[in-house]
């Protein structure tokens, strides 16, 4: 891994989770996200040391393990490192069972408590709200990017580089997953926001390149949401349980489901169903002890 310069003081470290790097003149830097585990955190440290940098601040875009799992080891390596996150994501980071609980709906069984869903508890130093914030005499714009999670944020640097976590997914990832969402309506609002923010470069949490013109990718993400909404409405011409609906979506979209993908993709299906229930385009009812959904 290397640090790749984007513009001015704004760079990133490419990886399974891309890590933002904003450098200060004194050799310190601000990071955006930390990867999935201690190994990822140590690799980030090695890359920074190879460039003569020392992290002083960390902004976590959201509380999924692959975006903050390296926090603990980086804190051990750099005791003065301060951590920033939104208030709602802070709750999930402080209570490490909440992510797996929210996906499973009860105390998750042991096999589910792997590193993807069960990062160690971590207490942040500061909570960030949307708007301008000053960190070490530099101003950043904090973006509200709710949708993928309950309180995801992004930041835009003074170099007009936007680090946006999982607010968008690239073409490759849209083809292999049901969108992993908490709130479809909020995600649609986030897409509208991203089309209109003042930034020249966009770093996604998971993508193989930096984007300059983000609007085509925003449109692609919106079209993907619209496609799933249409598919679900059509499939519910006949009443189906949540499991039955999900199974038909997975088959229709040729999505390979393993244990981890089952929970993340099922979360997306439920988010679409909630959205359509609130829009009163579908309804639900209990019959013979099963909850059925159907088109109105």
C-alpha positions as CSV (number, residue, x, y, z in Angstrom):
1,X,0.0,0.0,0.0
2,X,1.1,3.6,-0.7
3,X,-0.3,7.0,-0.1
4,X,-1.7,8.3,-3.4
5,X,-2.0,12.1,-3.6
6,X,-5.3,13.5,-4.9
7,X,-5.1,17.3,-4.5
8,X,-3.2,19.6,-2.2
9,X,-2.9,18.1,1.2
10,X,-5.6,15.4,0.5
11,X,-4.5,11.8,-0.3
12,X,-5.7,8.3,0.3
13,X,-4.4,4.8,1.0
14,X,-6.1,2.3,-1.3
15,X,-7.2,-1.0,0.1
16,X,-10.2,-3.2,0.9
17,X,-11.4,-0.1,2.7
18,X,-9.9,3.1,1.3
19,X,-8.4,5.3,4.0
20,X,-8.4,9.1,3.6
21,X,-5.3,11.1,4.6
22,X,-5.2,14.8,5.0
23,X,-1.7,16.1,5.9
24,X,-0.7,19.1,8.0
25,X,2.5,21.1,7.6
26,X,4.0,19.8,10.8
27,X,4.0,16.1,9.7
28,X,0.8,15.2,11.4
29,X,-2.3,14.0,9.5
30,X,-6.0,13.4,9.8
31,X,-7.3,9.9,8.7
32,X,-10.7,9.0,7.4
33,X,-11.5,5.4,8.5
34,X,-9.1,2.6,9.6
35,X,-10.0,-0.6,7.9
36,X,-11.4,-3.9,9.3
37,X,-9.0,-5.1,12.0
38,X,-5.7,-4.7,13.8
39,X,-3.8,-6.0,10.7
40,X,-5.3,-3.2,8.6
41,X,-4.5,-0.7,11.3
42,X,-0.8,-1.8,11.4
43,X,-0.5,-1.6,7.6
44,X,-1.8,2.0,7.7
45,X,0.8,2.8,10.4
46,X,3.6,1.3,8.3
47,X,2.5,3.3,5.2
48,X,2.3,6.6,7.2
49,X,5.7,6.0,8.8
50,X,7.2,5.3,5.4
51,X,6.0,8.8,4.4
52,X,7.1,10.5,7.6
53,X,3.6,11.1,8.8
54,X,2.0,10.6,12.2
55,X,-1.8,10.5,12.7
56,X,-3.2,13.0,15.1
57,X,-6.9,12.8,14.2
58,X,-9.3,10.1,12.9
59,X,-12.7,10.6,11.4
60,X,-14.8,7.4,11.1
61,X,-17.5,7.7,8.5
62,X,-19.7,5.1,10.2
63,X,-19.7,2.2,12.6
64,X,-19.3,-0.8,10.3
65,X,-16.4,-2.9,11.3
66,X,-14.5,-2.5,8.0
67,X,-14.4,1.3,8.7
68,X,-13.3,1.4,12.3
69,X,-11.8,-2.1,13.1
70,X,-8.3,-0.6,13.0
71,X,-9.1,2.1,15.6
72,X,-7.9,0.2,18.7
73,X,-4.4,-0.7,17.4
74,X,-3.9,2.8,16.0
75,X,-4.8,4.2,19.4
76,X,-2.3,1.9,21.0
77,X,0.4,2.9,18.5
78,X,-0.4,6.6,18.8
79,X,-1.9,7.4,22.2
80,X,-2.5,11.0,21.3
81,X,-4.7,10.1,18.4
82,X,-8.2,11.7,18.7
83,X,-11.3,10.1,17.2
84,X,-14.3,11.8,15.6
85,X,-17.7,10.3,14.6
86,X,-21.3,11.2,14.4
87,X,-23.5,10.8,17.6
88,X,-25.5,7.8,16.4
89,X,-22.5,6.0,15.0
90,X,-20.7,6.6,18.3
91,X,-23.4,4.6,20.1
92,X,-22.7,1.6,17.8
93,X,-19.0,1.8,18.3
94,X,-19.3,2.0,22.1
95,X,-21.7,-1.0,22.3
96,X,-20.2,-3.7,20.0
97,X,-23.2,-6.0,20.0
98,X,-25.5,-3.4,18.4
99,X,-24.4,-4.1,14.8
100,X,-24.9,-7.9,15.0
101,X,-28.1,-7.4,17.1
102,X,-29.6,-5.0,14.6
103,X,-28.9,-7.5,11.8
104,X,-30.1,-10.6,13.7
105,X,-32.9,-9.1,15.9
106,X,-31.8,-10.9,19.1
107,X,-28.7,-12.0,20.9
108,X,-26.5,-13.1,17.9
109,X,-25.2,-16.7,18.0
110,X,-21.4,-17.1,18.4
111,X,-20.6,-17.8,14.8
112,X,-22.2,-14.5,13.8
113,X,-19.9,-12.6,16.2
114,X,-17.0,-12.5,13.7
115,X,-14.9,-9.5,12.9
116,X,-17.3,-8.4,10.2
117,X,-20.1,-7.7,12.6
118,X,-18.4,-7.6,16.0
119,X,-15.6,-5.2,16.3
120,X,-14.3,-4.5,19.8
121,X,-15.9,-1.6,21.7
122,X,-14.4,1.7,21.1
123,X,-15.0,5.1,22.7
124,X,-14.6,8.2,20.5
125,X,-13.3,11.6,21.7
126,X,-15.6,14.0,19.8
127,X,-19.0,13.8,18.1
128,X,-19.4,15.5,14.7
129,X,-22.6,17.2,13.5
130,X,-23.2,18.3,9.9
131,X,-21.7,21.6,8.8
132,X,-18.3,23.3,9.0
133,X,-15.9,22.1,11.7
134,X,-12.3,23.3,12.5
135,X,-9.8,20.6,13.3
136,X,-6.3,21.9,14.1
137,X,-6.9,25.3,12.3
138,X,-8.1,23.6,9.2
139,X,-11.8,23.7,8.2
140,X,-13.7,20.7,7.0
141,X,-17.3,20.4,5.8
142,X,-19.1,17.5,7.5
143,X,-21.7,15.8,5.3
144,X,-24.8,14.1,6.6
145,X,-24.9,10.8,4.6
146,X,-27.6,8.8,6.4
147,X,-29.0,5.8,4.5
148,X,-26.4,3.1,4.4
149,X,-26.4,3.5,8.2
150,X,-28.3,5.5,10.8
151,X,-25.7,8.3,11.1
152,X,-23.0,8.0,8.4
153,X,-21.0,11.1,7.7
154,X,-18.4,12.2,5.1
155,X,-16.0,15.1,5.1
156,X,-14.9,17.6,2.4
157,X,-11.4,19.1,2.8
158,X,-10.3,22.6,1.8
159,X,-8.8,20.9,-1.3
160,X,-12.3,20.0,-2.4
161,X,-11.8,16.3,-1.8
162,X,-14.8,14.5,-0.4
163,X,-14.4,11.3,1.6
164,X,-17.9,9.7,1.6
165,X,-17.6,6.3,3.1
166,X,-20.3,3.9,1.8
167,X,-22.7,6.6,0.6
168,X,-22.1,5.3,-3.0
169,X,-21.0,2.1,-4.5
170,X,-19.2,1.6,-7.8
171,X,-20.4,-0.4,-10.7
172,X,-18.7,-3.6,-9.7
173,X,-20.2,-3.8,-6.3
174,X,-23.7,-2.8,-7.4
175,X,-23.8,-5.9,-9.5
176,X,-23.0,-8.4,-6.8
177,X,-25.0,-7.2,-3.7
178,X,-28.4,-6.1,-2.7
179,X,-27.7,-2.6,-1.4
180,X,-26.8,-2.8,2.2
181,X,-29.1,-0.1,3.6
182,X,-30.7,1.1,6.8
183,X,-33.1,3.7,5.2
184,X,-33.9,3.9,1.5
185,X,-35.6,7.3,1.7
186,X,-32.6,8.8,3.5
187,X,-30.3,7.2,0.9
188,X,-32.2,8.9,-1.9
189,X,-31.8,12.2,-0.1
190,X,-28.1,11.5,0.3
191,X,-27.8,10.9,-3.4
192,X,-29.4,14.2,-4.1
193,X,-27.0,15.9,-1.7
194,X,-24.0,14.3,-3.4
195,X,-25.0,15.6,-6.7
196,X,-24.9,19.2,-5.4
197,X,-22.0,19.4,-3.0
198,X,-18.9,21.5,-3.9
199,X,-16.1,19.0,-4.4
200,X,-13.8,18.1,-7.2
201,X,-12.8,14.6,-6.1
202,X,-14.7,11.8,-4.4
203,X,-13.2,8.9,-2.4
204,X,-15.5,6.0,-1.8
205,X,-15.0,3.5,1.0
206,X,-14.8,0.7,-1.5
207,X,-13.7,1.5,-5.1
208,X,-10.6,1.0,-7.2
209,X,-10.3,4.7,-8.2
210,X,-11.0,8.3,-7.2
211,X,-14.0,9.9,-9.0
212,X,-14.0,13.4,-10.3
213,X,-17.4,13.7,-12.0
214,X,-19.6,11.9,-9.4
215,X,-23.0,12.5,-11.1
216,X,-22.9,9.5,-13.4
217,X,-22.2,7.2,-10.4
218,X,-25.0,8.9,-8.4
219,X,-27.4,8.3,-11.2
220,X,-26.3,4.6,-11.4
221,X,-26.9,4.2,-7.7
222,X,-30.3,5.8,-7.9
223,X,-31.2,3.6,-10.9
224,X,-30.1,0.6,-8.9
225,X,-32.5,1.6,-6.0
226,X,-35.3,2.2,-8.5
227,X,-34.7,-1.3,-10.0
228,X,-35.0,-3.0,-6.6
229,X,-38.1,-1.0,-5.8
230,X,-39.7,-2.1,-9.1
231,X,-38.6,-5.7,-8.6
232,X,-40.1,-6.0,-5.1
233,X,-43.4,-4.4,-6.1
234,X,-43.7,-6.8,-9.0
235,X,-42.8,-9.9,-7.0
236,X,-45.4,-8.9,-4.4
237,X,-48.2,-9.3,-6.9
238,X,-48.5,-12.6,-5.0
239,X,-48.2,-12.5,-1.1
240,X,-44.8,-13.6,0.1
241,X,-43.0,-13.8,3.4
242,X,-39.8,-11.8,3.9
243,X,-37.7,-14.9,3.4
244,X,-39.7,-15.9,0.3
245,X,-39.4,-12.4,-1.2
246,X,-35.7,-12.2,-0.5
247,X,-35.0,-15.7,-2.0
248,X,-36.7,-14.6,-5.2
249,X,-34.8,-11.4,-5.4
250,X,-31.5,-13.2,-4.9
251,X,-32.3,-15.7,-7.7
252,X,-33.6,-13.0,-10.0
253,X,-30.5,-10.9,-9.6
254,X,-28.1,-13.9,-9.5
255,X,-26.7,-12.9,-6.2
256,X,-24.5,-15.5,-4.5
257,X,-25.5,-15.7,-0.9
258,X,-23.2,-16.9,1.9
259,X,-23.7,-16.4,5.7
260,X,-22.3,-12.9,5.8
261,X,-24.1,-11.7,2.7
262,X,-27.4,-13.2,3.9
263,X,-27.5,-10.7,6.7
264,X,-26.4,-7.7,4.8
265,X,-28.5,-8.4,1.8
266,X,-31.5,-9.2,4.0
267,X,-31.1,-5.9,5.7
268,X,-31.3,-4.2,2.3
269,X,-34.5,-6.2,1.4
270,X,-36.1,-5.1,4.7
271,X,-35.1,-1.5,4.1
272,X,-36.9,-1.6,0.7
273,X,-40.0,-3.2,2.2
274,X,-40.1,-0.6,5.0
275,X,-39.9,2.2,2.4
276,X,-42.7,0.7,0.3
277,X,-44.9,0.1,3.4
278,X,-44.5,3.8,4.4
279,X,-45.3,4.8,0.8
280,X,-48.4,2.6,1.1
281,X,-47.5,0.8,-2.2
282,X,-47.5,-2.6,-0.4
283,X,-49.2,-3.9,2.8
284,X,-48.7,-6.7,5.2
285,X,-50.7,-9.2,7.2
286,X,-50.2,-12.2,9.5
287,X,-51.7,-15.5,8.3
288,X,-51.2,-18.9,10.0
289,X,-48.4,-17.4,12.1
290,X,-46.5,-16.0,9.1
291,X,-46.1,-12.4,8.1
292,X,-47.0,-11.9,4.4
293,X,-46.3,-8.8,2.2
294,X,-48.3,-8.0,-0.9
295,X,-48.9,-5.3,-3.4
296,X,-51.9,-3.0,-2.7
